[in-house]
Amino acid sequence: VFCGGGSCFSTPCFTSGGGVLVMATLKGALVAVDTVTGERIWVFHCPKPVFSTPAVLPNAVCGGRGNTEAVAVGCVDGLVYVLESESGLLMHTLTTDGPIFSSCTCVATCTSSDDTSPDDYCSSTVPFLFTGSHDAHVYCWNRNWELLWKAKLDSQVYSTPFLYRRRLQDDTINHQPQQTQTQSTCTKLTKLTTRFSISDATEPSTISFWTCLCVCSTSGTLYLLDPATGRQCGSHKLPGDVFSSPVVLD
């Protein structure tokens, strides 16, 4: 498949149905390919190279208007391009103050087992999309594409932010003699509380989550950020530079 010129530095991604592969090139082309036939479905040209891996955004349009799935990718020109995954049409551009090599991270949308209304996820205060920039900031936008916050780190951000949630059962939270510093300082996203059945219990148990955004700077500092505010919850200085992305193993 001809990808519009330029080599592919980043990892291709699949849309939610798995039938479309989206890839980016160093010539700035975003190409969607049918995984069965290998035919190109659409091509979008960014003005500068793309090192970022495309990210699929479920329910990217609030209120059920039109196509709700999108693809977001950062470009060396400092913009995040948000495209309709089906057509490749440009929906939005999101601005940072430096070149982007980091890939985007998206907050998972609610599911049928989630007690939260889909409208709550469209609230202007709920984070949706994160990325890092070479201006030494991490950026966060809501689902209305408004900038919620940007957090200053000690150097450029090349890696991809990693969003993780840790389950804390209500009775465990209430009876803990001490919480860790990260648990006490990171905001609990109470809107993201879900109910599920435990195999050895007869009644559903309410599970709460404390949520953190893990990201590294190129100078080797690992940060934990509150995804709702960008406030720093903790950090750890590593002995060397970091260009790889963190992954939390819980």
C-alpha positions as CSV (number, residue, x, y, z in Angstrom):
1,V,0.0,0.0,0.0
2,F,1.4,3.4,-1.0
3,C,1.1,5.6,2.1
4,G,1.5,9.0,0.3
5,G,5.3,9.2,0.6
6,G,7.7,9.2,3.5
7,S,8.5,6.3,5.9
8,C,6.2,5.3,8.8
9,F,7.8,6.0,12.1
10,S,4.8,5.5,14.4
11,T,2.6,2.5,15.0
12,P,-0.6,2.1,12.9
13,C,-3.9,1.8,14.8
14,F,-7.2,0.1,14.1
15,T,-10.6,1.8,14.3
16,S,-13.1,0.3,16.7
17,G,-14.5,-2.1,14.2
18,G,-11.1,-3.5,13.3
19,G,-11.7,-3.2,9.6
20,V,-9.8,0.0,9.0
21,L,-6.1,0.6,9.7
22,V,-4.9,4.2,10.1
23,M,-1.2,5.1,9.7
24,A,1.0,8.2,9.6
25,T,4.1,9.1,7.7
26,L,7.1,11.4,8.1
27,K,5.8,13.2,5.0
28,G,2.7,14.2,7.0
29,A,0.2,11.8,5.4
30,L,-2.5,10.1,7.4
31,V,-3.8,7.1,5.5
32,A,-6.8,4.9,6.2
33,V,-6.6,1.4,4.7
34,D,-9.2,-1.3,4.4
35,T,-7.7,-4.3,6.2
36,V,-9.4,-6.8,3.9
37,T,-8.7,-5.4,0.5
38,G,-5.7,-3.2,1.2
39,E,-7.3,-0.3,-0.6
40,R,-6.9,3.2,0.6
41,I,-10.1,4.7,2.0
42,W,-8.9,8.2,2.6
43,V,-5.8,10.3,2.9
44,F,-5.2,13.5,4.9
45,H,-2.1,15.6,4.5
46,C,-0.5,17.4,7.5
47,P,1.9,20.3,6.6
48,K,4.8,18.7,8.5
49,P,6.1,15.2,9.5
50,V,4.1,13.1,11.9
51,F,6.0,11.0,14.5
52,S,2.9,10.5,16.7
53,T,0.9,7.3,16.6
54,P,-2.8,7.9,15.7
55,A,-5.3,7.4,18.5
56,V,-8.9,6.4,18.0
57,L,-11.3,8.5,20.0
58,P,-14.7,6.8,20.8
59,N,-17.7,9.1,21.2
60,A,-15.7,12.1,20.1
61,V,-18.9,14.1,19.3
62,C,-21.2,14.9,22.2
63,G,-25.0,14.5,21.8
64,G,-24.8,11.8,19.2
65,R,-24.4,14.1,16.3
66,G,-23.1,12.4,13.2
67,N,-20.1,10.1,13.2
68,T,-19.0,9.7,16.9
69,E,-15.6,8.1,16.3
70,A,-12.6,10.1,15.4
71,V,-8.8,9.8,15.0
72,A,-6.4,12.2,16.6
73,V,-2.7,12.6,15.8
74,G,-0.1,15.1,16.8
75,C,2.2,16.8,14.2
76,V,5.6,18.5,14.3
77,D,3.8,21.8,13.5
78,G,2.5,21.8,17.1
79,L,-1.1,20.9,16.3
80,V,-3.3,17.9,17.1
81,Y,-5.5,17.0,14.1
82,V,-8.8,15.4,14.9
83,L,-10.4,13.6,11.9
84,E,-13.6,11.7,11.3
85,S,-12.5,8.1,11.2
86,E,-15.0,7.1,8.5
87,S,-14.3,9.9,6.0
88,G,-11.0,11.5,7.1
89,L,-12.6,14.9,7.2
90,L,-11.0,17.4,9.6
91,M,-13.1,18.0,12.7
92,H,-10.8,20.1,14.9
93,T,-7.2,21.3,15.3
94,L,-5.9,21.6,18.9
95,T,-3.0,23.9,19.5
96,T,0.2,23.5,21.6
97,D,3.2,25.8,21.7
98,G,5.8,23.3,20.4
99,P,6.4,20.4,18.1
100,I,4.5,17.2,19.0
101,F,6.2,13.8,19.0
102,S,4.1,12.4,21.8
103,S,1.0,10.4,20.9
104,C,-2.5,11.2,22.3
105,T,-4.2,9.4,25.1
106,C,-8.0,9.3,25.3
107,V,-10.2,8.7,28.3
108,A,-12.3,5.6,27.7
109,T,-15.9,6.3,27.1
110,C,-18.7,5.0,29.4
111,T,-20.2,1.6,28.8
112,S,-23.6,0.0,29.3
113,S,-22.5,-1.2,32.8
114,D,-21.5,2.3,33.8
115,D,-23.9,4.3,36.1
116,T,-22.7,7.6,34.6
117,S,-24.9,9.3,32.0
118,P,-23.1,9.9,28.6
119,D,-24.0,13.6,29.1
120,D,-21.7,13.6,32.2
121,Y,-18.8,12.8,29.9
122,C,-19.5,15.8,27.8
123,S,-19.2,18.1,30.8
124,S,-16.7,20.9,30.3
125,T,-14.9,19.8,33.4
126,V,-14.3,16.2,32.4
127,P,-10.9,15.5,30.8
128,F,-10.9,13.6,27.5
129,L,-7.7,13.9,25.5
130,F,-4.1,14.2,26.6
131,T,-0.8,14.8,24.8
132,G,2.7,16.0,25.5
133,S,4.6,18.7,23.6
134,H,8.2,19.8,23.1
135,D,7.3,23.1,24.8
136,A,7.7,21.0,28.0
137,H,4.0,20.9,28.8
138,V,1.3,18.2,29.0
139,Y,-2.0,19.3,27.5
140,C,-5.6,18.2,28.4
141,W,-8.8,19.0,26.4
142,N,-12.4,18.1,27.2
143,R,-14.8,16.5,24.7
144,N,-15.9,19.9,23.6
145,W,-12.3,20.5,22.4
146,E,-11.7,23.2,25.0
147,L,-8.3,23.3,26.8
148,L,-8.8,22.2,30.4
149,W,-5.2,22.7,31.5
150,K,-1.6,22.4,30.6
151,A,1.0,21.3,33.1
152,K,4.7,22.5,33.0
153,L,7.3,19.8,33.3
154,D,11.1,20.1,33.6
155,S,11.9,19.4,30.0
156,Q,10.4,18.4,26.6
157,V,7.8,15.6,26.5
158,Y,8.5,12.9,23.9
159,S,6.7,10.0,25.4
160,T,3.0,9.3,25.5
161,P,1.0,9.9,28.7
162,F,-0.4,6.8,30.3
163,L,-3.8,7.2,32.1
164,Y,-4.6,4.6,34.7
165,R,-7.3,3.9,37.2
166,R,-7.0,1.8,40.4
167,R,-10.0,0.2,41.9
168,L,-10.7,0.9,45.6
169,Q,-13.6,-0.8,47.2
170,D,-15.7,1.6,49.3
171,D,-15.2,-0.3,52.6
172,T,-11.5,-0.5,51.8
173,I,-11.3,3.3,51.4
174,N,-13.4,3.9,54.6
175,H,-11.3,1.7,56.8
176,Q,-7.8,2.4,55.5
177,P,-5.7,3.8,58.4
178,Q,-3.6,5.8,56.0
179,Q,-3.8,6.7,52.3
180,T,-0.7,7.0,50.2
181,Q,0.3,10.5,49.2
182,T,-0.8,9.8,45.6
183,Q,-4.2,8.6,46.7
184,S,-4.8,11.6,49.0
185,T,-3.7,14.2,46.5
186,C,-5.0,12.8,43.2
187,T,-8.6,13.8,42.6
188,K,-11.1,10.9,42.5
189,L,-13.2,11.2,39.4
190,T,-16.4,10.4,41.1
191,K,-18.3,10.5,37.9
192,L,-16.4,7.5,36.8
193,T,-17.8,5.3,39.6
194,T,-19.2,2.0,38.3
195,R,-21.1,-0.9,39.8
196,F,-20.3,-4.5,39.1
197,S,-21.0,-8.0,40.6
198,I,-18.2,-9.8,42.5
199,S,-18.2,-13.5,42.0
200,D,-18.3,-14.4,45.7
201,A,-20.9,-11.7,46.6
202,T,-24.7,-11.8,46.3
203,E,-25.1,-8.0,45.9
204,P,-23.3,-5.6,43.6
205,S,-20.4,-3.7,45.2
206,T,-19.7,0.0,44.6
207,I,-16.1,0.5,43.3
208,S,-14.5,3.9,43.3
209,F,-11.4,4.9,41.3
210,W,-8.5,7.2,41.9
211,T,-7.0,8.2,38.7
212,C,-3.6,9.5,37.7
213,L,-1.8,10.4,34.5
214,C,1.7,9.0,34.3
215,V,4.2,10.8,31.9
216,C,7.9,11.2,31.5
217,S,10.0,14.2,30.5
218,T,13.0,13.8,28.2
219,S,15.4,14.8,31.1
220,G,14.3,11.6,33.0
221,T,11.6,12.7,35.4
222,L,8.6,10.5,35.9
223,Y,5.5,12.5,36.8
224,L,2.1,11.6,38.3
225,L,-0.5,14.2,37.4
226,D,-4.1,14.7,38.4
227,P,-6.0,14.3,35.1
228,A,-8.7,16.6,36.2
229,T,-6.5,19.6,37.0
230,G,-2.9,18.8,35.9
231,R,-1.7,19.2,39.4
232,Q,1.4,17.2,40.2
233,C,0.8,14.3,42.6
234,G,4.3,12.9,42.7
235,S,7.5,12.6,40.7
236,H,10.7,10.5,40.5
237,K,14.0,11.4,39.0
238,L,15.5,8.6,36.8
239,P,19.2,8.4,36.2
240,G,19.1,9.2,32.5
241,D,17.1,10.7,29.6
242,V,13.7,9.1,28.8
243,F,12.2,8.8,25.3
244,S,10.0,5.7,26.0
245,S,6.5,5.8,27.3
246,P,5.5,4.7,30.8
247,V,3.2,1.8,31.4
248,V,1.6,1.1,34.8
249,L,1.5,-2.6,36.0
250,D,-1.0,-3.0,38.8
